[in-house]
């Protein structure tokens, strides 16, 4: 399902091409938004449980609805969401009101419109653009503007520190991430997300699936460079200096409460999904099953894609509860002195490998 | 240059070790779990060694308990209570009614219609237990652990559940034993009201 098909189909029904366009976009956007909301609830529950288990605790537990939070605390994310919905919406008196209100939407839009190019299975993609990867890389970094706006308009020193740090961090880590994606583009010769996945069909080395991560040692390295940069772009621990709780109260989000804070929260989880999704598409074969030719139907394609994304999100949570936060200079050190040389090395290595091995 | 790669290797290696530790803890959560789901689960009670014989002095005052079968309704405990957390109501029964005897072979003469202990008010002073002629009100634990199973941390979700009602009298019994008031007295009451 692409949005173009919908637009054509609706344009045949009604005589207004503009109306058809708006309808088609809405039909695509509402399920995407619902998906993000539901996925965020699941991810929050997973994060609560995983973090507790890693610290030898049991996390939210309860005996039934009404007492605590349902069986095994299953209603905890619902209770959290309700709490955020019902909380008072505070706008500080000294804040720049217009920008303060605008900032969460900029951040969320940056995360939300990236979903347009994510292929969930063989057919389920909102828009299979011929510049899909480029689109996602460009659009997902829009969120930085929102973070800076949020930090500036809050009129709070912690918020401004957080905004400055996050912009420096995200802009820096865009570079290794993009250079790692260049490796994928070199091998597949296309920028379309579906094209990249279709390239990863079959077997490599006789036994492994023909995913880009297994194609040669340099792509293997490139996956980790991309994933670490991606974790950093999501502002996840250990790279969470923009909202470092122990240093900056809550960084950029210090002055936000209620629904506005919930939007930042939602966009953080949406960003995690996008980074994991691009990693799954670019390096782990997207909707291809681990055994080529086994369970490759569109339904299973959706399962495999969500499974891969879910595993990568689990690894992100695993990172969070294992590593302590990096200092600002250490963060920049890793980006510019380790990940960037490695990404450049990968590009050269893959180029030479392709010339010598012929694939 | 060699230091750079050595640092890189040690960083990756130590990260892997750390991630292994957290993953191990995650999968062995059933074994390593330290959280106690408190109202549903309780730690086993430790043995107490307080240096002298518990029979001499009841230091363990877990909960005030009342044995209604032995109660004669003398109201001595309620009068002894400094905070007034014991509420006793009794009722006279017609002559010749057999209410049974206590375990000390005292004949019960009053019907105890209400015996409430409000444990939110009780201050565990143990003063009510001394005047009791039948030794039927006591603190659980210590030397009394043979009389009543140990009951501590009696936490409740609702505060009202901490008012313990010990009286077992039903409404039918009250109606059965009620002495009908003389008719003259009834008339006086009507006039006065």
Boltz contact constraints between the chains, C-beta under 6 A:
constraints:
  - contact:
      token1: [A, 53]
      token2: [B, 26]
      max_distance: 6.0
  - contact:
      token1: [A, 53]
      token2: [B, 29]
      max_distance: 6.0
  - contact:
      token1: [A, 54]
      token2: [B, 22]
      max_distance: 6.0
  - contact:
      token1: [A, 54]
      token2: [B, 25]
      max_distance: 6.0
  - contact:
      token1: [A, 54]
      token2: [B, 26]
      max_distance: 6.0
  - contact:
      token1: [A, 56]
      token2: [B, 25]
      max_distance: 6.0
  - contact:
      token1: [A, 56]
      token2: [B, 32]
      max_distance: 6.0
  - contact:
      token1: [A, 56]
      token2: [B, 34]
      max_distance: 6.0
  - contact:
      token1: [A, 57]
      token2: [B, 35]
      max_distance: 6.0
  - contact:
      token1: [A, 58]
      token2: [B, 33]
      max_distance: 6.0
  - contact:
      token1: [A, 58]
      token2: [B, 35]
      max_distance: 6.0
  - contact:
      token1: [A, 61]
      token2: [B, 37]
      max_distance: 6.0
  - contact:
      token1: [A, 321]
      token2: [B, 22]
      max_distance: 6.0
  - contact:
      token1: [A, 322]
      token2: [B, 18]
      max_distance: 6.0
  - contact:
      token1: [A, 322]
      token2: [B, 19]
      max_distance: 6.0
  - contact:
      token1: [A, 322]
      token2: [B, 22]
      max_distance: 6.0
